[in-house]
């Protein structure tokens, strides 16, 4: 079950749509160890964000291609946004819709991978701790 949680958390952090919270809550309600659930979900979700970061690091190699999904104007807008809000925005990488592009932008902007990992992990760990803590408080 923990491997399933890892995969769900991993995939939900990539640019693919998905959610790991329902599985996390289900496993917690089934009596699985809360610390293990927290660690696996955090690790999987952070590793999924690393995929976005890596894509961002190499995305600019293909920006001149016709099939490249982002226009020059959109790319410049994203870079200006990241320059304005910077690395601290990675603490919000857990958020639906905006989190994945933030991690992609961090790669495009070539943010140091260590800083990326620390901030992304902190934000995701806090989110999963909050979910598990709230669930534990209601049970």
Secondary structure by P-SEA (a helix, b strand, c coil): caaaaaaaaaaaaccccccaaaaaaaaaaacccaaaaaaaaaaaaaaaaaaaaaaaaccccccccccccccaaaaaaaaaaaaacccccccccccccaaaaaaaaaaaacccaaaaaaaaaaaaaaaaaaaaaaaaaac
